[in-house]
């Protein structure tokens, strides 16, 4: 079933699921400089582990723009909910693992 918000089809949280069990789902995320992740929503709380950090921007569906600099080795926790997209606005490749807590 495709995830839809306000008539807009939403994309996946990441490019590939690298691990999943009944408690967690781990996504691979890679964004080249200037690349954007499609509009998506997190239905579970999650952790982002930056393997290769980058300067990112989160833009929510309501137009809110959030600077999300993620240094290499950094870990952040985020609550679920907001429909948003992520753009790598820096000049380095962004590589992360996103761990959804089911």
Backbone as a printed PyTorch tensor [residue, N CA C, xyz], in Angstrom:
tensor([[[ 0.8380, -1.1800,  0.0000],
         [ 0.0000,  0.0000,  0.0000],
         [ 0.8870,  1.2480,  0.0000]],

        [[ 0.5950,  2.1950, -0.8230],
         [ 1.3590,  3.4300, -0.9390],
         [ 0.9340,  4.4060,  0.1480]],

        [[ 1.9160,  5.0600,  0.7520],
         [ 1.6460,  6.0640,  1.7770],
         [ 1.2950,  7.3740,  1.0690]],

        [[ 0.1740,  7.9960,  1.4630],
         [-0.3080,  9.2280,  0.8310],
         [-0.6200, 10.2470,  1.9150]],

        [[-0.2700, 11.5100,  1.6570],
         [-0.5950, 12.6020,  2.5670],
         [-1.2290, 13.7170,  1.7590]],

        [[-2.4470, 14.0730,  2.0870],
         [-3.1440, 15.1900,  1.4420],
         [-3.1110, 15.0760, -0.0830]],

        [[-3.2930, 13.8530, -0.5790],
         [-3.3190, 13.6130, -2.0150],
         [-1.9550, 13.4490, -2.6680]],

        [[-0.8690, 13.5920, -1.8860],
         [ 0.4830, 13.4610, -2.4170],
         [ 1.0790, 12.1200, -2.0130]],

        [[ 1.5830, 11.3730, -2.9940],
         [ 2.2320, 10.1010, -2.7050],
         [ 3.5680, 10.3760, -2.0240]],

        [[ 3.7960,  9.7160, -0.9130],
         [ 5.0340,  9.9040, -0.1580],
         [ 6.0540,  8.8360, -0.5250]],

        [[ 7.3180,  9.2080, -0.4580],
         [ 8.3980,  8.2840, -0.7420],
         [ 8.8020,  7.5100,  0.4980]],

        [[ 9.7690,  6.6070,  0.3480],
         [10.2590,  5.8460,  1.4900],
         [11.1650,  6.7060,  2.3730]],

        [[11.3980,  6.2410,  3.5870],
         [12.2510,  6.9240,  4.5580],
         [13.7060,  6.9580,  4.0870]],

        [[14.1540,  5.9080,  3.4240],
         [15.5270,  5.8180,  2.9200],
         [15.5650,  5.0530,  1.6170]],

        [[16.7790,  4.7940,  1.1400],
         [16.9040,  4.0830, -0.1350],
         [16.7620,  2.5720, -0.0060]],

        [[17.1240,  2.0330,  1.1750],
         [17.1300,  0.5780,  1.3220],
         [17.0070,  0.2190,  2.7970]],

        [[16.2310, -0.8210,  3.0970],
         [16.1850, -1.3640,  4.4530],
         [17.3400, -2.3470,  4.5710]],

        [[18.2390, -2.0980,  5.5410],
         [19.4110, -2.9710,  5.7030],
         [19.2450, -3.9680,  6.8400]],

        [[18.2490, -3.7340,  7.7000],
         [17.9680, -4.6660,  8.7930],
         [16.5640, -4.3760,  9.3100]],

        [[15.8450, -5.4560,  9.6780],
         [14.5330, -5.2640, 10.2760],
         [14.1740, -6.4720, 11.1180]],

        [[13.5870, -6.1830, 12.2920],
         [12.9640, -7.2200, 13.0980],
         [11.6880, -6.6340, 13.7040]],

        [[11.1410, -7.2770, 14.7350],
         [ 9.8680, -6.7900, 15.2860],
         [10.0210, -5.5290, 16.1350]],

        [[11.2640, -5.0870, 16.4150],
         [11.4770, -3.9080, 17.2580],
         [12.0990, -2.7130, 16.5390]],

        [[12.8800, -2.9680, 15.4970],
         [13.5570, -1.8790, 14.7850],
         [13.5520, -2.1200, 13.2830]],

        [[13.7070, -1.0320, 12.5280],
         [13.9320, -1.0830, 11.0770],
         [15.0720, -0.1080, 10.8150]],

        [[16.0970, -0.5780, 10.0990],
         [17.2730,  0.2540,  9.8350],
         [17.3450,  0.5490,  8.3390]],

        [[17.3870,  1.8440,  8.0120],
         [17.4380,  2.3150,  6.6300],
         [18.8370,  2.8090,  6.2800]],

        [[19.2390,  2.6080,  5.0530],
         [20.4390,  3.2080,  4.4660],
         [20.0010,  4.4890,  3.7560]],

        [[20.7060,  5.5790,  4.0460],
         [20.4310,  6.8490,  3.3780],
         [21.7350,  7.3990,  2.8330]],

        [[21.7270,  7.7590,  1.5590],
         [22.8960,  8.3730,  0.9200],
         [22.3940,  9.4980,  0.0360]],

        [[22.9320, 10.6980,  0.2650],
         [22.5840, 11.8500, -0.5620],
         [23.8650, 12.5280, -1.0200]],

        [[24.0060, 12.6720, -2.3080],
         [25.1270, 13.4130, -2.8690],
         [24.8600, 14.9090, -2.6990]],

        [[25.8780, 15.7530, -2.7920],
         [25.6450, 17.1940, -2.6980],
         [24.5460, 17.6350, -3.6750]],

        [[23.5720, 18.3810, -3.1560],
         [22.4610, 18.8570, -3.9760],
         [21.3210, 17.8680, -4.1340]],

        [[21.5140, 16.6350, -3.7070],
         [20.4700, 15.6100, -3.8620],
         [19.4310, 15.7410, -2.7550]],

        [[18.1850, 15.4080, -3.0910],
         [17.0530, 15.5370, -2.1800],
         [16.3730, 14.1890, -2.0040]],

        [[16.0260, 13.8970, -0.7740],
         [15.2260, 12.7240, -0.4590],
         [13.7690, 13.0900, -0.7210]],

        [[12.9580, 12.1830, -1.2430],
         [11.5720, 12.5450, -1.5400],
         [10.7770, 12.8640, -0.2800]],

        [[ 9.6680, 13.5410, -0.4660],
         [ 8.7460, 13.8440,  0.6150],
         [ 8.3440, 12.5230,  1.2740]],

        [[ 8.4630, 12.4680,  2.6100],
         [ 8.1570, 11.2400,  3.3400],
         [ 7.7180, 11.5790,  4.7600]],

        [[ 7.2730, 10.5430,  5.4790],
         [ 6.8350, 10.7130,  6.8610],
         [ 7.3910,  9.5590,  7.6940]],

        [[ 7.7690,  9.8760,  8.9080],
         [ 8.2050,  8.8520,  9.8600],
         [ 7.0270,  8.5120, 10.7670]],

        [[ 6.6360,  7.2490, 10.7690],
         [ 5.5220,  6.8080, 11.6010],
         [ 5.9900,  6.2890, 12.9620]],

        [[ 7.3070,  6.2200, 13.1630],
         [ 7.8880,  5.7350, 14.4130],
         [ 8.9670,  6.7180, 14.8660]],

        [[ 9.2420,  6.7910, 16.1880],
         [10.4040,  7.5620, 16.6270],
         [11.6560,  6.9390, 16.0110]],

        [[12.7200,  7.7500, 15.8630],
         [13.8950,  7.2180, 15.1820],
         [15.1810,  7.9170, 15.6100]],

        [[16.2810,  7.2310, 15.3580],
         [17.6300,  7.7550, 15.5470],
         [18.2820,  7.8570, 14.1850]],

        [[19.0740,  8.9120, 13.9850],
         [19.8660,  9.0490, 12.7700],
         [21.3330,  9.0030, 13.1920]],

        [[22.0930,  8.0910, 12.5930],
         [23.5210,  7.9660, 12.8470],
         [24.2460,  8.3920, 11.5770]],

        [[24.9680,  9.4990, 11.6370],
         [25.6750, 10.0240, 10.4650],
         [27.0200,  9.3090, 10.3230]],

        [[27.1300,  8.4940,  9.3030],
         [28.3860,  7.7930,  9.0320],
         [29.3510,  8.7340,  8.3170]],

        [[28.8360,  9.4860,  7.3660],
         [29.5680, 10.5760,  6.7130],
         [28.6570, 11.7920,  6.8040]],

        [[29.0320, 12.7590,  7.6050],
         [28.1820, 13.9110,  7.8540],
         [28.1050, 14.8700,  6.6780]],

        [[27.1070, 15.7300,  6.7320],
         [26.9040, 16.7450,  5.6930],
         [26.0380, 17.8630,  6.2520]],

        [[25.9680, 18.9360,  5.4890],
         [25.0840, 20.0530,  5.8200],
         [23.7550, 19.7930,  5.1210]],

        [[22.7280, 19.5200,  5.9130],
         [21.4150, 19.1760,  5.3700],
         [20.3710, 20.2040,  5.7780]],

        [[19.2920, 20.2240,  5.0290],
         [18.1380, 21.0550,  5.3530],
         [16.8950, 20.1690,  5.3060]],

        [[16.0830, 20.2740,  6.3530],
         [14.7800, 19.6080,  6.4020],
         [13.7390, 20.6550,  6.0400]],

        [[12.8540, 20.3150,  5.1100],
         [11.7500, 21.2070,  4.7760],
         [10.4580, 20.4400,  4.9650]],

        [[ 9.6010, 20.9580,  5.8610],
         [ 8.3390, 20.2880,  6.1370],
         [ 7.3000, 20.6760,  5.0920]],

        [[ 6.2400, 19.9010,  5.0310],
         [ 5.1960, 20.1330,  4.0430],
         [ 4.5140, 21.4760,  4.2670]],

        [[ 4.5690, 21.9990,  5.4940],
         [ 3.9640, 23.3140,  5.7560],
         [ 4.9170, 24.4730,  5.4560]],

        [[ 6.1110, 24.1640,  4.9170],
         [ 7.0420, 25.2050,  4.5030],
         [ 8.1250, 25.5550,  5.5020]],

        [[ 8.1050, 24.9400,  6.6740],
         [ 9.1370, 25.1990,  7.6780],
         [10.4740, 24.6350,  7.1910]],

        [[11.5200, 25.4520,  7.3200],
         [12.8720, 25.0340,  6.9130],
         [13.7350, 24.9390,  8.1680]],

        [[14.3900, 23.7780,  8.3380],
         [15.2010, 23.5230,  9.5230],
         [16.6030, 23.1360,  9.0720]],

        [[17.6130, 23.9080,  9.5000],
         [18.9950, 23.5220,  9.2260],
         [19.3120, 22.2840, 10.0540]],

        [[19.8510, 21.2690,  9.3990],
         [20.1340, 19.9970, 10.0690],
         [21.5580, 19.5570,  9.7560]],

        [[22.5190, 20.3340, 10.2360],
         [23.9190, 19.9350, 10.0710],
         [24.1430, 18.6560, 10.8650]],

        [[24.6750, 17.6510, 10.2050],
         [24.8980, 16.3700, 10.8580],
         [26.3730, 16.0090, 10.7150]],

        [[27.1510, 16.1770, 11.7970],
         [28.5730, 15.8720, 11.7180],
         [28.8290, 14.3670, 11.6510]],

        [[29.9170, 13.9760, 11.0440],
         [30.3000, 12.5700, 10.9840],
         [30.3590, 12.0060, 12.3970]],

        [[29.6990, 10.8730, 12.5990],
         [29.6530, 10.2310, 13.9030],
         [28.5430, 10.7310, 14.8020]],

        [[27.8400, 11.7720, 14.3880],
         [26.7640, 12.3320, 15.2050],
         [25.5520, 11.4250, 15.2420]],

        [[24.8120, 11.5150, 16.3330],
         [23.5690, 10.7520, 16.5070],
         [22.4990, 11.7150, 17.0000]],

        [[21.3290, 11.6840, 16.3690],
         [20.2050, 12.5060, 16.8160],
         [18.9620, 11.6360, 16.9460]],

        [[18.1000, 12.0210, 17.8840],
         [16.8020, 11.3740, 18.0810],
         [15.7330, 12.3200, 17.5610]],

        [[14.7340, 11.7580, 16.8750],
         [13.6310, 12.5870, 16.4030],
         [12.3030, 11.8610, 16.6200]],

        [[11.2920, 12.6510, 16.9630],
         [ 9.9410, 12.1080, 17.1110],
         [ 9.3010, 11.9250, 15.7420]],

        [[ 8.3260, 11.0270, 15.6360],
         [ 7.6440, 10.8140, 14.3560],
         [ 6.6720, 11.9390, 14.0470]],

        [[ 6.1440, 11.9000, 12.8170],
         [ 5.0330, 12.7620, 12.5120],
         [ 5.1230, 13.6410, 11.2920]],

        [[ 5.9910, 14.6360, 11.3030],
         [ 5.9760, 15.6640, 10.2560],
         [ 6.3240, 15.0870,  8.8820]],

        [[ 5.5400, 15.4760,  7.8930],
         [ 5.8430, 15.1340,  6.4990],
         [ 6.9050, 16.1300,  6.0320]],

        [[ 8.0110, 15.6100,  5.5060],
         [ 9.1300, 16.4750,  5.1510],
         [10.0160, 15.8430,  4.0860]],

        [[10.9790, 16.6300,  3.6150],
         [12.0180, 16.1160,  2.7250],
         [13.3580, 16.5900,  3.2760]],

        [[14.4170, 15.8800,  2.9000],
         [15.7640, 16.2060,  3.3460],
         [16.6120, 16.4990,  2.1200]],

        [[17.3520, 17.6060,  2.1590],
         [18.2220, 17.9860,  1.0550],
         [19.6420, 18.1750,  1.5790]],

        [[20.6050, 17.6000,  0.8710],
         [22.0160, 17.8070,  1.1880],
         [22.4340, 19.1030,  0.4940]],

        [[22.5970, 20.1740,  1.2650],
         [22.9610, 21.4760,  0.7020],
         [24.4640, 21.7350,  0.8200]],

        [[25.1900, 20.7650,  1.3320],
         [26.6380, 20.9060,  1.4860],
         [27.3920, 20.4370,  0.2580]],

        [[28.6980, 20.2860,  0.4370],
         [29.5360, 19.8520, -0.6890],
         [30.1880, 18.4950, -0.4290]],

        [[29.6450, 17.7300,  0.5300],
         [30.1290, 16.3800,  0.8030],
         [28.9690, 15.3960,  0.7150]],

        [[29.2820, 14.1400,  0.4400],
         [28.2720, 13.0840,  0.4080],
         [27.7720, 12.8250,  1.8180]],

        [[26.4650, 12.6800,  1.9680],
         [25.8500, 12.3450,  3.2520],
         [25.5240, 10.8640,  3.2560]],

        [[25.9900, 10.1590,  4.2800],
         [25.7330,  8.7370,  4.4240],
         [25.2850,  8.4960,  5.8570]],

        [[24.1290,  7.8650,  6.0340],
         [23.5970,  7.6510,  7.3830],
         [22.8490,  6.3420,  7.4730]],

        [[22.6620,  5.9140,  8.7170],
         [21.7420,  4.8330,  9.0460],
         [20.6530,  5.4550,  9.9050]],

        [[19.4170,  5.1970,  9.5250],
         [18.2730,  5.6950, 10.2620],
         [17.6110,  4.4930, 10.9180]],

        [[17.4750,  4.5280, 12.2440],
         [16.9470,  3.4060, 13.0170],
         [15.5660,  3.7710, 13.5310]],

        [[14.5430,  3.1660, 12.9470],
         [13.1670,  3.3720, 13.4230],
         [12.9020,  2.4330, 14.5910]],

        [[12.3140,  2.9900, 15.6580],
         [11.9660,  2.2030, 16.8380],
         [10.4790,  1.8550, 16.7520]],

        [[10.1710,  0.5950, 16.5610],
         [ 8.7790,  0.1800, 16.3670],
         [ 8.0270,  0.0990, 17.6900]]])
